[in-house]
């Protein structure tokens, strides 16, 4: 069994104990500090929390339920293994990415700023914002590579589409779970986390762009110029016609040129 899977030991539910715990949580004294560095989160307990500025990225397959129900389960299994593995590999290639979660076919990541990188590498744009956008630029053409290779292998394969949502803001991180059970994890609570998820839900549907971001991301991606075009990401992020969660959002479709070039080579093989 994988090291990150907790083996469950059956234990009877004790209602009185549960009520006592709820009352303790209601009246305990909590400390919620604002921190600048991810390392400060190492001291999380069940009785404290940390606020931290971050950029959240969500990526999800469009109409995945239909894809799963209409496709051979062996193809689905191979597709999910490829899709999840390559997206995680892309996210992990960026040092500002500090947390990755997988729920079904939705992959989410939390990026936090490294101020030195912002200054040295990204022309004082927020490093967490830029690395989330760089990840998005790599994920899009990589999905097309997956589609190309699977289509060559399986005549019945139908290409998948994904949507990506990115939003920056401040989140409260708390440790949640059952004390003493080994079942716990950090939980991210923040408007930008929810917004990134909702942007992802709308991205690449109807008239929305493939990648959707909030205004903060647009405003903090104006200085760093990508090497292939010498343009900032903000140039490719245009205001969408509809608001999401009562906020203006911006969308675009951009890709890493080197990955796209490899896609064209594979398509011609």
Buried (B, 14 or more C-beta within 10 A) or exposed (E): EEEEEBEEEEEEEEEEEEEEEEEEEEEEEEEEEEBEBBEBBEEBEBBBBBBBBBBBBBBBBBEBEEBBEEBEEEBBEBBBEBBBEBBBEBBEEBEBBBBBEEEEBBBBBBBBBBEEBBEEBBEBBBBBBBBBBBBBBBBBBBBBBBBBBBBEEBEEBBEBBBBBBBBBBEBBBBBBBEEEEEEBEBBBEBBBBBBBBBBBBBBBBEEBBBBBBBBBBBBBBBBBBBEEEEEBBBBBBEEBEEEBBEBEBBBBEBBBBEBBEBBEEEBEE
